Amino acid sequence: MKAGARDKLIETLGDRFARHMPRHADIDWADVQARLESNSTGVQTLAEMEATGGEPDVVGRDEATGGFVFYDCAPESPAGRRSLCYDRKALDARKANKPAGSAVEMAAAIGVQLLTEAEYRHLQTLGEFDRKTSSWILTPPQIRALGGALFCDRRYATVFTYHNGAESYYAARGFRGLLRV
């Protein structure tokens, strides 16, 4: 990533950080910025998160590494990551009307992890997200082995976790990612 683009992204992240202080009340932006400036891989991943509509923001600290945890904090599931089935196995199982890809593969290509149910619920304590969309979440192996996958959304002032066939896809369902920098 060119220096100008990197600087612009860090400025965008800094502005978002300042606008949403309750998401990270005990974290200083100068510490985050210093970490970003020394981690080109993390910055590139954040650029991908931003480019696909994720609006990444700091939501905590990684206790083990001292790094920062970023989640996609766009009000709705990131627009550039919708209409995807859950994973490659699901994509390969579709006989017709295949989506362009899968959430698990796109997350890996971007360099993020899908949120777990606990992480998704933590995100929802920081604001109201997915009021019109839904997001695939990391599905436990025992559910995936039976052909299912999990997704979440927020309706009626409540966070819901649902199941669907992993091969399903909808224009309003995407995924949210997590990155540790």
Secondary structure, 3 states (H helix, E strand, C coil): CCHHHHHHHHHHHHHHHHHCHHHHCCCCHHHHHHHHHCCHHHHHHHHHHHHCCCCEEEEEECCCCCCEEEEECCCCCCHHHCCCECCHHHHHHCCCCCCCCEHHHHHHHHCCEECCHHHHHHHHHCCCCCCCCEEECCCCHHHHCCCEEEEEEEECCEEEEEEEECCCCCCCEEECEEEEC
